[in-house]
Amino acid sequence: LANAQRAHWGSRLAFILAAAGSAIGLGNIWKFPYITGVNGGGLFVLVYLGCILLVGVPVLIAELYIGQKAQSNAVTAFERTHKPKTLWRLPGWLGLASAFFILSFYSVVGGWILYYTYLSITGQLLTPPPEEIGKTLTELFASPLTQTVCHFLFMATTVVIVMAGVKNGLERWTKILMPVLFLILVGLLVRVFFLEGFPKAISFLFSIHEGEMTAHGWMEAVGHSFFTLSLGMGAMITYGSYLSEKENLVRAAVAVAFLDTLIALMAGVVIFAIVFSFGLQPSSGPGLIFATLPVLFAQMTGGWLVATAFFLLIFFAALTSAVSLLEVVVAYWTESHGVDRHRSTVTNAVVIFILGLLSALSTNVLAEVKILGLTFFDLFDKMTSSYMLPIGGILISVFFGWTLGKQAALNAANRLGPVAVALLWITRIAAPIAVLLVLWNLVFGL
Ligand code: PFF
């Protein structure tokens, strides 16, 4: 009965764009280039691509299927597809916790993007001489007030959209903004093609050169494949639940993973072409895109306009992902506890905002507070990407492969035998073992 009133996506395209909107975000444009830089390029990219194909796509299909079948939020979905009060609710709970932690630092980075958009519009971003462009970021990091205000503004925008609900909030915006983001990236790609660092960027990203991957690098590649596809925490279960029963999930999952990977690689090429053309450091960490892009924009005629458009679009890409993070939590409270949608959105956002202050202050007042050697920002990032999402992903995969089993695989694969068999074996055995091995290697060494 409840299903009759449940909101649904307006069309197939709307769904694919919304799922792609969740997947494509800071993970692609901010995080992928910087962790690739830190981990030395080629081999890391290869492992990451392998994870997307072998683990990411199958788990994505599994999540969408569970959501679509259950027509409910990420916790209840396990009960509806299996049995009431099942222990399999655990990955649902873990997912809610992941959503809290991820959104708390995600919003802080979203705030940086917002700040850069503001600086671009007002023309302040590109006025300093090139060698001083990096200073802007240092100043932002040093100011608790700016960090907090930007974090607040990002969170507040997310709240407004989530309150509007599935159709009016999520759908309308992603449909317009994702294609524009893509076009701008194509434009930048054409521009960097003429930079002297372009060939070097290609070889850095796509050829396997000397240097080796650490256990940590492996885990980061695995973890990032979950993060970038919004997997392992019920976001795709929730989005799948707004889908009517007829959708071809395999096709949808492949489309989403393809678009997500394409955008990450395009962003990677643009950023590393700039890095190698202007003698910047590939391994400079979370500040990478903020230190590189303005250098290029400053060289372009009408650079401030391109800069504004670009940061604005990253802001929207981040927003559509943040919305999906908050939606996981809100869907749970409204459906399972009957909390009013508006109240649930605001309450959860306030808690997440407060938690996020720990990350916002990690670059200044709390810079010296370290847990396991990490600042809060790094801790929340590592803890979710490297542990919570992969573990959530394994559990969801095993639930799909073993508990729901053959029938689910056949349905999810649209009755295509070979696809169903592949899906079953990957979710039952290959994906869990691959992720466990990498996790084991990280914790105990092989
Ligand atoms: N996939 C998003 C990105 O790459 O930016 C981040 C994300 C969104 C992770 C939603 C997890 C999630 F549930």
Residues whose N, C-alpha, C, O or C-beta is under 5 A from the ligand:
A	BS01	PFF	S22 A23 I24 G25 L26 G27 N28 F227 T228 L229 S230 L231 M233 A235 S321 S324 L325
